[in-house]
Amino acid sequence: MLALWHAGLDGESWRAMLSVLDYYDGGLFLNEGYAVAGSDARRHAKLAGDEHAERVVRFGEVLVDGDLNPI
């Protein structure tokens, strides 16, 4: 489902979608009242339920940004 949304939305709309959805207990849910932080790649991995890819992206962000306290 994420791949279809990604294919059908322009870049800004896709980022807006990523910022308001969250993955919890095997499903996608709307985050009401706040946007979720993180890069597009990390948000996509989280929403897809791919914990390994999410960790890889987070560690890559730490290496590139030098931020030892990633969100």
N, C-alpha and C positions, 0 to 999 in steps of 0.2 A: 504494500500500500504506500509506503514512503517513497519508493522508487517512482510510482505513478504521480504522486504529488510533486516530486522534484522535477520530473519531466514536464509537467503541465504548468508550472509556475515560473515566472521570471525570477531573477536573483533576489530582488528586494522582497517579493511576496514569499519566496521560500524561506528567507531569513526571518520574516515576520512569523511564519508558521512554526519554525523551529523554536522561536523564543516563547511561544505560549503553550506548547505541548510538553508533556512529561510522560515518561515510561514508568509504570509502577505495576508490580504483580502481574506481569505478562500482558499488559494493555496500555493503550495510549489514553491520556487524560488531559483535559484542558486545565492549565494553571490559571486560576481565576485571581486577578488582582495583582499579579507580578510577572515579570519576564524572567526567564532563566538565563543565567550567564553561561558563557563558554563559546568556543569557536563553532562555526558551522559543522565542521567535521566531527567534533566531539558531540555536539547535540544530535547529529544524525546517528552516530554510533549508539548513543544512549537510547534514542527513540526506537532504534531497531532492536534493542535488547542485546547488543553485542558488547558485553563488558570488556572483553579482551581488546577490541578495537578502541574502545573508549579510553582504556588505560594507556595504550600505545600512543594515542594522540595527546593525552595529558602529559605523558613523559616527554614527548617531542616538544610540546609547548614549553615545558620547564627548561629543556636544553636550549631552545632558541631564545626564549625571553629571559632566562636566568632567574625566573620567579620560583622560589622554593616553597611558596604557599599558594599553589594553584587552587582555584575555586572548583 
